[in-house]
């Protein structure tokens, strides 16, 4: 059975894959990079359906490092698997650590 850290990271990678598709479709249909777009919260709760509004430029910046994810405020996981690196009223950027970071990097390469 996968560890808690690995399971949480896999859940977040699943949401990231959906957001990548949202990003791709937005670009295909002419979304301007500075216009806000509703992405899914990339938290570890596999039942979460909340949205995070970011520009595609902001999302690309977060996504540029495989161990970083964007979540709704209050959706941060345990400090055993991630650290908050940026917080605003609209979203939080977290960075996976340890095994969770390894899993996130492995699944997004």
N, CA, C and O atoms as a MOPAC input file, in Angstrom:
PM7 MOZYME 1SCF
protein

 N      0.85200 1    -1.18900 1     0.00000 1
 C      0.00000 1     0.00000 1     0.00000 1
 C      0.89000 1     1.24200 1     0.00000 1
 O      1.85700 1     1.30700 1     0.75900 1
 N      0.57300 1     2.23000 1    -0.84600 1
 C      1.38100 1     3.44800 1    -0.88000 1
 C      1.30300 1     4.20200 1     0.44700 1
 O      0.29900 1     4.14700 1     1.15600 1
 N      2.36700 1     4.89000 1     0.75400 1
 C      2.38500 1     5.69200 1     1.97300 1
 C      1.41000 1     6.86200 1     1.84700 1
 O      0.96100 1     7.19700 1     0.75200 1
 N      1.09600 1     7.47000 1     2.97900 1
 C      0.21300 1     8.64100 1     2.99200 1
 C      0.79200 1     9.74200 1     2.11400 1
 O      0.06700 1    10.37000 1     1.34200 1
 N      2.08900 1     9.97400 1     2.23000 1
 C      2.72500 1    11.03300 1     1.45200 1
 C      2.57000 1    10.78200 1    -0.04600 1
 O      2.26100 1    11.70100 1    -0.80500 1
 N      2.78500 1     9.53200 1    -0.47100 1
 C      2.66800 1     9.19800 1    -1.89000 1
 C      1.23100 1     9.34600 1    -2.36600 1
 O      0.99200 1     9.85700 1    -3.46000 1
 N      0.26800 1     8.90500 1    -1.55500 1
 C     -1.14300 1     9.00200 1    -1.94400 1
 C     -1.57500 1    10.45600 1    -2.08400 1
 O     -2.26700 1    10.80400 1    -3.04100 1
 N     -1.17600 1    11.30900 1    -1.14500 1
 C     -1.52400 1    12.72800 1    -1.22100 1
 C     -0.92200 1    13.36800 1    -2.46200 1
 O     -1.58800 1    14.14500 1    -3.14600 1
 N      0.32500 1    13.04900 1    -2.75500 1
 C      0.97500 1    13.61800 1    -3.93800 1
 C      0.28500 1    13.14700 1    -5.21600 1
 O      0.11100 1    13.93600 1    -6.14500 1
 N     -0.10700 1    11.88800 1    -5.27700 1
 C     -0.78700 1    11.36800 1    -6.47200 1
 C     -2.11500 1    12.07400 1    -6.69800 1
 O     -2.48000 1    12.36500 1    -7.83800 1
 N     -2.84000 1    12.35200 1    -5.61700 1
 C     -4.10500 1    13.08500 1    -5.75000 1
 C     -3.85300 1    14.45900 1    -6.35400 1
 O     -4.58700 1    14.89000 1    -7.24400 1
 N     -2.83300 1    15.14200 1    -5.88400 1
 C     -2.54600 1    16.48000 1    -6.38500 1
 C     -2.07800 1    16.44200 1    -7.84200 1
 O     -2.41400 1    17.33300 1    -8.62200 1
 N     -1.31800 1    15.43400 1    -8.20600 1
 C     -0.87200 1    15.29700 1    -9.58900 1
 C     -2.07500 1    15.04900 1   -10.50400 1
 O     -2.09800 1    15.51800 1   -11.64200 1
 N     -3.07400 1    14.31100 1   -10.00800 1
 C     -4.29000 1    14.06700 1   -10.79600 1
 C     -4.97800 1    15.39700 1   -11.11900 1
 O     -5.37000 1    15.62800 1   -12.26300 1
 N     -5.12600 1    16.27300 1   -10.11800 1
 C     -5.74900 1    17.57700 1   -10.35300 1
 C     -4.89000 1    18.41800 1   -11.29700 1
 O     -5.41800 1    19.15800 1   -12.12700 1
 N     -3.58300 1    18.30600 1   -11.17100 1
 C     -2.69600 1    19.04900 1   -12.05700 1
 C     -2.91900 1    18.62800 1   -13.50400 1
 O     -2.92300 1    19.47300 1   -14.39800 1
 N     -3.10300 1    17.33800 1   -13.74400 1
 C     -3.33600 1    16.85300 1   -15.11200 1
 C     -4.61700 1    17.45300 1   -15.68700 1
 O     -4.66600 1    17.80500 1   -16.86600 1
 N     -5.63800 1    17.56900 1   -14.86900 1
 C     -6.88800 1    18.19600 1   -15.31900 1
 C     -6.63900 1    19.66200 1   -15.62600 1
 O     -7.12000 1    20.17600 1   -16.63600 1
 N     -5.88600 1    20.34100 1   -14.75900 1
 C     -5.58800 1    21.75800 1   -14.97600 1
 C     -4.73900 1    21.97200 1   -16.23100 1
 O     -4.88600 1    22.98200 1   -16.91900 1
 N     -3.87000 1    21.03800 1   -16.51800 1
 C     -3.08100 1    21.13500 1   -17.74800 1
 C     -4.01100 1    21.11100 1   -18.96300 1
 O     -3.79400 1    21.83900 1   -19.93100 1
 N     -5.01800 1    20.29500 1   -18.90800 1
 C     -5.99500 1    20.22100 1   -19.99900 1
 C     -6.79800 1    21.52600 1   -20.08200 1
 O     -7.03800 1    22.03800 1   -21.17600 1
 N     -7.21000 1    22.06000 1   -18.93400 1
 C     -7.91200 1    23.34600 1   -18.91400 1
 C     -7.02300 1    24.41600 1   -19.55000 1
 O     -7.49100 1    25.21400 1   -20.36200 1
 N     -5.75800 1    24.42900 1   -19.18400 1
 C     -4.79300 1    25.40100 1   -19.71700 1
 C     -4.66300 1    25.25000 1   -21.23800 1
 O     -4.66500 1    26.23500 1   -21.97700 1
 N     -4.55200 1    24.00300 1   -21.68300 1
 C     -4.42000 1    23.72000 1   -23.11200 1
 C     -5.65200 1    24.17600 1   -23.89100 1
 O     -5.52200 1    24.79000 1   -24.95000 1
 N     -6.82500 1    23.88600 1   -23.38300 1
 C     -8.06100 1    24.28300 1   -24.05900 1
 C     -8.22600 1    25.80000 1   -24.07300 1
 O     -8.68600 1    26.36400 1   -25.06500 1
 N     -7.85700 1    26.45300 1   -22.99200 1
 C     -7.95100 1    27.91100 1   -22.94400 1
 C     -7.07200 1    28.53900 1   -24.02000 1
 O     -7.48300 1    29.47600 1   -24.70400 1
 N     -5.86900 1    28.01600 1   -24.16000 1
 C     -4.96200 1    28.54300 1   -25.18700 1
 C     -5.52300 1    28.27900 1   -26.57700 1
 O     -5.45700 1    29.13900 1   -27.45500 1
 N     -6.06700 1    27.10100 1   -26.76900 1
 C     -6.61700 1    26.73700 1   -28.07600 1
 C     -7.77400 1    27.64500 1   -28.47000 1
 O     -7.94900 1    27.95400 1   -29.64900 1
 N     -8.56500 1    28.07300 1   -27.48900 1
 C     -9.73500 1    28.90300 1   -27.77800 1
 C     -9.47200 1    30.39100 1   -27.58400 1
 O    -10.40900 1    31.18100 1   -27.46400 1
 N     -8.18400 1    30.77800 1   -27.55400 1
 C     -7.82700 1    32.17800 1   -27.58600 1
 C     -7.78600 1    32.91000 1   -26.25900 1
 O     -7.83600 1    34.14000 1   -26.23900 1
 N     -7.69700 1    32.19600 1   -25.15700 1
 C     -7.57200 1    32.84600 1   -23.84200 1
 C     -6.28200 1    33.65600 1   -23.81400 1
 O     -5.21300 1    33.13500 1   -24.13000 1
 N     -6.37600 1    34.90300 1   -23.44400 1
 C     -5.19200 1    35.75500 1   -23.34200 1
 C     -4.43600 1    35.40100 1   -22.05900 1
 O     -5.07100 1    35.12400 1   -21.04100 1
 N     -3.09100 1    35.40100 1   -22.07600 1
 C     -2.30600 1    35.02000 1   -20.89800 1
 C     -2.61600 1    35.82400 1   -19.63200 1
 O     -2.46800 1    35.29900 1   -18.52800 1
 N     -3.03800 1    37.07800 1   -19.76400 1
 C     -3.32800 1    37.90400 1   -18.59600 1
 C     -4.75100 1    37.80600 1   -18.08000 1
 O     -5.07800 1    38.38400 1   -17.04300 1
 N     -5.60700 1    37.07200 1   -18.80000 1
 C     -6.99900 1    36.91900 1   -18.37500 1
 C     -7.12600 1    35.81300 1   -17.33600 1
 O     -6.47500 1    34.77400 1   -17.45000 1
 N     -7.96600 1    36.03400 1   -16.31600 1
 C     -8.13300 1    34.98800 1   -15.29600 1
 C     -8.85500 1    33.76500 1   -15.86100 1
 O     -9.68700 1    33.86300 1   -16.76400 1
 N     -8.50700 1    32.62900 1   -15.30100 1
 C     -9.07500 1    31.35000 1   -15.70700 1
 C     -9.32400 1    30.53700 1   -14.44200 1
 O     -8.53500 1    30.60800 1   -13.50000 1
 N    -10.39900 1    29.77300 1   -14.40600 1
 C    -10.72900 1    28.96400 1   -13.23100 1
 C    -10.07700 1    27.59400 1   -13.34500 1
 O    -10.46400 1    26.77800 1   -14.18100 1
 N     -9.09200 1    27.35300 1   -12.50400 1
 C     -8.43300 1    26.05500 1   -12.41200 1
 C     -9.00200 1    25.30400 1   -11.21700 1
 O     -9.58500 1    25.90700 1   -10.31600 1
 N     -8.83100 1    23.99300 1   -11.21300 1
 C     -9.23100 1    23.20800 1   -10.04400 1
 C     -8.19900 1    23.37300 1    -8.94000 1
 O     -7.00200 1    23.49400 1    -9.20400 1
 N     -8.66900 1    23.37600 1    -7.71400 1
 C     -7.77700 1    23.35000 1    -6.56100 1
 C     -6.95800 1    22.06400 1    -6.66500 1
 O     -7.51800 1    20.99000 1    -6.88500 1
 N     -5.64700 1    22.16600 1    -6.50800 1
 C     -4.77200 1    21.00500 1    -6.61800 1
 C     -4.43100 1    20.42100 1    -5.25300 1
 O     -3.31400 1    19.95500 1    -5.02600 1
 N     -5.39700 1    20.45200 1    -4.35600 1
 C     -5.15000 1    19.93000 1    -3.01300 1
 C     -5.16600 1    18.40300 1    -3.01400 1
 O     -5.46400 1    17.77500 1    -4.03000 1
 N     -4.84800 1    17.82800 1    -1.88300 1
 C     -4.74700 1    16.37300 1    -1.78400 1
 C     -6.09000 1    15.68700 1    -1.56000 1
 O     -6.14900 1    14.45800 1    -1.54700 1
 N     -7.16700 1    16.44500 1    -1.38600 1
 C     -8.49900 1    15.86800 1    -1.18400 1
 C     -9.07800 1    15.47900 1    -2.53900 1
 O     -9.45600 1    16.34500 1    -3.32800 1
 N     -9.14700 1    14.18700 1    -2.80700 1
 C     -9.59700 1    13.72300 1    -4.12100 1
 C    -11.03900 1    14.06100 1    -4.43600 1
 O    -11.46600 1    13.90400 1    -5.58000 1
 N    -11.81100 1    14.52500 1    -3.44900 1
 C    -13.20500 1    14.90400 1    -3.69600 1
 C    -13.38400 1    16.40700 1    -3.86800 1
 O    -14.50000 1    16.87000 1    -4.10300 1
 N    -12.31300 1    17.17100 1    -3.75600 1
 C    -12.39800 1    18.63200 1    -3.86100 1
 C    -12.74900 1    19.04400 1    -5.28900 1
 O    -12.18000 1    18.53500 1    -6.25500 1
 N    -13.68500 1    19.96500 1    -5.40100 1
 C    -14.07500 1    20.49600 1    -6.71500 1
 C    -14.04600 1    22.02900 1    -6.70800 1
 O    -14.62600 1    22.66700 1    -7.58600 1
 N    -13.37800 1    22.60600 1    -5.72800 1
 C    -13.30600 1    24.06400 1    -5.65700 1
 C    -12.37300 1    24.60000 1    -6.73000 1
 O    -11.48800 1    23.89400 1    -7.21500 1
 N    -12.58300 1    25.84800 1    -7.08900 1
 C    -11.82100 1    26.50100 1    -8.15400 1
 C    -10.83000 1    27.50500 1    -7.57100 1
 O    -11.03100 1    28.06500 1    -6.49300 1
 N     -9.76500 1    27.70600 1    -8.32000 1
 C     -8.74700 1    28.70400 1    -8.00800 1
 C     -8.60300 1    29.55800 1    -9.24800 1
 O     -8.29700 1    29.04500 1   -10.32400 1
 N     -8.81900 1    30.85300 1    -9.11100 1
 C     -8.72500 1    31.74000 1   -10.26400 1
 C     -7.32000 1    32.32000 1   -10.36600 1
 O     -6.83000 1    32.99000 1    -9.45700 1
 N     -6.68500 1    32.03800 1   -11.51600 1
 C     -5.33300 1    32.51300 1   -11.80000 1
 C     -5.26600 1    32.91300 1   -13.27000 1
 O     -6.07000 1    32.45300 1   -14.08100 1
 N     -4.33000 1    33.74900 1   -13.60100 1
 C     -4.05500 1    33.96700 1   -15.01900 1
 C     -3.24500 1    32.76200 1   -15.49800 1
 O     -2.66200 1    32.03900 1   -14.69000 1
 N     -3.21000 1    32.55300 1   -16.79500 1
 C     -2.40900 1    31.44400 1   -17.30700 1
 C     -0.92300 1    31.68400 1   -17.02800 1
 O     -0.16300 1    30.73400 1   -16.84200 1
 N     -0.51600 1    32.94300 1   -16.99900 1
 C      0.87700 1    33.25900 1   -16.65400 1
 C      1.19300 1    32.82800 1   -15.22800 1
 O      2.24400 1    32.24000 1   -14.97300 1
 N      0.27900 1    33.12300 1   -14.29300 1
 C      0.47900 1    32.70000 1   -12.90500 1
 C      0.53500 1    31.17500 1   -12.80400 1
 O      1.39800 1    30.61700 1   -12.12600 1
 N     -0.39500 1    30.51400 1   -13.48600 1
 C     -0.42400 1    29.05400 1   -13.43000 1
 C      0.86700 1    28.46700 1   -14.00800 1
 O      1.43400 1    27.53300 1   -13.44100 1
 N      1.32800 1    29.01100 1   -15.12700 1
 C      2.56000 1    28.52200 1   -15.74000 1
 C      3.75000 1    28.69900 1   -14.80400 1
 O      4.64400 1    27.85300 1   -14.76300 1
 N      3.76200 1    29.79600 1   -14.05500 1
 C      4.83900 1    30.04200 1   -13.09900 1
 C      4.83300 1    28.97400 1   -11.99700 1
 O      5.88100 1    28.42500 1   -11.65700 1
 N      3.65700 1    28.68200 1   -11.44500 1
 C      3.54700 1    27.64800 1   -10.40900 1
 C      3.97800 1    26.31000 1   -10.99300 1
 O      4.76000 1    25.57600 1   -10.38900 1
 N      3.46300 1    26.00700 1   -12.16100 1
 C      3.66400 1    24.71700 1   -12.81400 1
 C      5.10100 1    24.51700 1   -13.27000 1
 O      5.50700 1    23.38800 1   -13.54700 1
 N      5.87200 1    25.58400 1   -13.35300 1
 C      7.25200 1    25.49100 1   -13.81000 1
 C      8.13600 1    24.62200 1   -12.93400 1
 O      9.18400 1    24.16000 1   -13.38500 1
 N      7.73800 1    24.39500 1   -11.70600 1
 C      8.47900 1    23.52400 1   -10.79100 1
 C      7.54600 1    22.37800 1   -10.40500 1
 O      6.52500 1    22.61600 1    -9.76100 1
 N      7.87300 1    21.14200 1   -10.78400 1
 C      6.95700 1    20.00900 1   -10.59300 1
 C      6.48400 1    19.77800 1    -9.15600 1
 O      5.41700 1    19.19700 1    -8.95500 1
 N      7.23600 1    20.21100 1    -8.17000 1
 C      6.84400 1    19.98000 1    -6.77700 1
 C      5.92600 1    21.07800 1    -6.23300 1
 O      5.54100 1    21.03200 1    -5.06500 1
 N      5.57100 1    22.06900 1    -7.06700 1
 C      4.67700 1    23.14500 1    -6.60600 1
 C      3.25900 1    22.92100 1    -7.10800 1
 O      3.03800 1    22.43300 1    -8.21600 1
 N      2.29700 1    23.29500 1    -6.25400 1
 C      0.87800 1    23.14800 1    -6.56100 1
 C      0.13800 1    24.37200 1    -6.05900 1
 O      0.59700 1    25.05200 1    -5.14100 1
 N     -1.00900 1    24.65200 1    -6.66100 1
 C     -1.85000 1    25.77300 1    -6.24200 1
 C     -3.12400 1    25.21300 1    -5.60600 1
 O     -3.78800 1    24.34500 1    -6.17200 1
 N     -3.44800 1    25.72500 1    -4.42400 1
 C     -4.61900 1    25.25100 1    -3.68500 1
 C     -5.41200 1    26.44000 1    -3.14500 1
 O     -4.90400 1    27.55900 1    -3.06400 1
 N     -6.65400 1    26.17900 1    -2.78200 1
 C     -7.48300 1    27.19400 1    -2.12500 1
 C     -6.95200 1    27.42100 1    -0.71300 1
 O     -6.41500 1    26.49700 1    -0.10300 1
 N     -7.09300 1    28.62900 1    -0.18900 1
 C     -6.70900 1    28.85800 1     1.20600 1
 C     -7.47000 1    27.88900 1     2.11300 1
 O     -8.68000 1    27.70900 1     1.97700 1
 N     -6.74400 1    27.27900 1     3.02900 1
 C     -7.32900 1    26.30400 1     3.93800 1
 C     -7.22200 1    24.87600 1     3.44100 1
 O     -7.56600 1    23.94300 1     4.16700 1
 N     -6.74800 1    24.68400 1     2.20700 1
 C     -6.64200 1    23.34000 1     1.63600 1
 C     -5.21000 1    22.79000 1     1.69000 1
 O     -4.90000 1    21.78700 1     1.04700 1
 N     -4.36100 1    23.44100 1     2.44500 1
 C     -2.99000 1    22.97700 1     2.57600 1
 C     -2.99200 1    21.62500 1     3.29100 1
 O     -3.79800 1    21.39400 1     4.19200 1
 N     -2.08000 1    20.73100 1     2.88100 1
 C     -1.95800 1    19.41900 1     3.51700 1
 C     -1.06700 1    19.54000 1     4.74600 1
 O     -0.58900 1    20.62100 1     5.09000 1
 N     -0.86500 1    18.43400 1     5.37600 1
 C     -0.02200 1    18.37300 1     6.55700 1
 C      1.39200 1    18.89200 1     6.26600 1
 O      1.90800 1    18.68700 1     5.16700 1
 N      2.01200 1    19.55000 1     7.22400 1
 C      3.38800 1    20.02900 1     7.02300 1
 C      4.39300 1    18.89900 1     6.79800 1
 O      5.55000 1    19.16200 1     6.46900 1
 N      3.96800 1    17.64900 1     6.97000 1
 C      4.85600 1    16.52000 1     6.69100 1
 C      5.07000 1    16.32200 1     5.20100 1
 O      6.05500 1    15.70400 1     4.79600 1
 N      4.15500 1    16.84300 1     4.36900 1
 C      4.26700 1    16.61700 1     2.91900 1
 C      4.43800 1    17.88500 1     2.10200 1
 O      4.83800 1    17.80800 1     0.94000 1
 N      4.14900 1    19.05000 1     2.66900 1
 C      4.30000 1    20.27200 1     1.87900 1
 C      4.51700 1    21.48700 1     2.76700 1
 O      4.19000 1    21.49800 1     3.95400 1
 N      5.08700 1    22.51200 1     2.13400 1
 C      5.31500 1    23.80000 1     2.78400 1
 C      4.63800 1    24.88300 1     1.97000 1
 O      4.64500 1    24.83700 1     0.74000 1
 N      4.05500 1    25.85700 1     2.64900 1
 C      3.46400 1    27.00900 1     1.97100 1
 C      4.60300 1    27.93100 1     1.55400 1
 O      5.45100 1    28.30000 1     2.36700 1
 N      4.60800 1    28.29900 1     0.27000 1
 C      5.64400 1    29.22600 1    -0.19100 1
 C      5.06900 1    30.57300 1    -0.60600 1
 O      5.80900 1    31.54200 1    -0.77200 1
 N      3.73900 1    30.63700 1    -0.77700 1
 C      3.07600 1    31.90500 1    -1.09700 1
 C      1.62500 1    31.79600 1    -0.66200 1
 O      0.98000 1    30.76400 1    -0.84800 1
 N      1.12200 1    32.88000 1    -0.07800 1
 C     -0.27100 1    32.89200 1     0.36400 1
 C     -0.91900 1    34.21000 1    -0.02600 1
 O     -0.35300 1    35.27900 1     0.20400 1
 N     -2.11600 1    34.13200 1    -0.62100 1
 C     -2.92700 1    35.31500 1    -0.89200 1
 C     -4.35100 1    34.99500 1    -0.46100 1
 O     -4.63400 1    33.88500 1    -0.01000 1
 N     -5.24300 1    35.96600 1    -0.60100 1
 C     -6.64700 1    35.71200 1    -0.26200 1
 C     -7.29100 1    34.72800 1    -1.23700 1
 O     -8.23600 1    34.02700 1    -0.87300 1
 N     -6.79100 1    34.66800 1    -2.46700 1
 C     -7.41200 1    33.85700 1    -3.50900 1
 C     -6.81600 1    32.45300 1    -3.64600 1
 O     -7.52500 1    31.50700 1    -3.98600 1
 N     -5.52100 1    32.32200 1    -3.38200 1
 C     -4.87600 1    31.02200 1    -3.55200 1
 C     -3.61300 1    30.92200 1    -2.71600 1
 O     -3.07700 1    31.91700 1    -2.22900 1
 N     -3.15200 1    29.67800 1    -2.56600 1
 C     -1.92700 1    29.36900 1    -1.83100 1
 C     -1.06600 1    28.50000 1    -2.74700 1
 O     -1.57100 1    27.59200 1    -3.40700 1
 N      0.22700 1    28.78200 1    -2.78100 1
 C      1.15200 1    27.93500 1    -3.51800 1
 C      1.91300 1    27.11100 1    -2.49300 1
 O      2.49500 1    27.64800 1    -1.55000 1
 N      1.90000 1    25.79600 1    -2.69300 1
 C      2.61100 1    24.89600 1    -1.79300 1
 C      3.68600 1    24.15500 1    -2.57400 1
 O      3.58700 1    23.97300 1    -3.78700 1
 N      4.71200 1    23.73300 1    -1.84700 1
 C      5.79400 1    22.94600 1    -2.42700 1
 C      5.87000 1    21.63600 1    -1.67100 1
 O      6.02100 1    21.61700 1    -0.44900 1
 N      5.76500 1    20.54200 1    -2.40600 1
 C      5.88500 1    19.22200 1    -1.80800 1
 C      7.30400 1    19.02700 1    -1.29800 1
 O      8.25300 1    19.57500 1    -1.85800 1
 N      7.44600 1    18.23900 1    -0.22700 1
 C      8.75300 1    17.93300 1     0.33900 1
 C      8.87800 1    16.42000 1     0.51300 1
 O      7.87900 1    15.70100 1     0.51600 1
 N     10.08100 1    15.96000 1     0.65400 1
 C     10.33200 1    14.55500 1     0.93500 1
 C      9.79000 1    13.62000 1    -0.12600 1
 O      9.89000 1    13.89300 1    -1.32200 1
 N      9.21300 1    12.51100 1     0.32400 1
 C      8.66900 1    11.49700 1    -0.58100 1
 C      7.58500 1    12.08100 1    -1.48100 1
 O      7.50700 1    11.72900 1    -2.65800 1
 N      6.74900 1    12.96800 1    -0.94500 1
 C      5.68500 1    13.58100 1    -1.75300 1
 C      6.27800 1    14.36700 1    -2.92300 1
 O      5.73300 1    14.33600 1    -4.02700 1
 N      7.37700 1    15.06400 1    -2.69400 1
 C      8.04000 1    15.79900 1    -3.78100 1
 C      8.61300 1    14.84100 1    -4.81100 1
 O      8.52900 1    15.09100 1    -6.01300 1
 N      9.19800 1    13.74300 1    -4.34100 1
 C      9.74400 1    12.74200 1    -5.26500 1
 C      8.63800 1    12.16500 1    -6.14800 1
 O      8.81800 1    12.01800 1    -7.35600 1
 N      7.49900 1    11.84000 1    -5.54500 1
 C      6.38300 1    11.28200 1    -6.29400 1
 C      5.86800 1    12.30300 1    -7.30400 1
 O      5.62200 1    11.95500 1    -8.45900 1
 N      5.70300 1    13.55000 1    -6.89000 1
 C      5.21500 1    14.59500 1    -7.79200 1
 C      6.15100 1    14.77800 1    -8.98300 1
 O      5.69700 1    14.89700 1   -10.12100 1
 N      7.44200 1    14.80000 1    -8.72500 1
 C      8.41400 1    14.95800 1    -9.82100 1
 C      8.39100 1    13.75000 1   -10.74600 1
 O      8.44800 1    13.89900 1   -11.96700 1
 N      8.30900 1    12.56100 1   -10.17100 1
 C      8.29300 1    11.32900 1   -10.97400 1
 C      7.06600 1    11.25400 1   -11.86800 1
 O      7.16500 1    10.86400 1   -13.03100 1
 N      5.91100 1    11.62600 1   -11.33100 1
 C      4.66700 1    11.51000 1   -12.08300 1
 C      4.47300 1    12.62100 1   -13.10900 1
 O      3.62100 1    12.50100 1   -13.98900 1
 N      5.24100 1    13.69100 1   -13.01300 1
 C      5.08900 1    14.79200 1   -13.96700 1
 C      6.24800 1    14.88500 1   -14.94300 1
 O      6.30600 1    15.82200 1   -15.73900 1
 N      7.17300 1    13.93400 1   -14.90000 1
 C      8.27800 1    13.99000 1   -15.86300 1
 C      7.90800 1    13.32000 1   -17.15300 1
 O      8.71900 1    13.27200 1   -18.07900 1

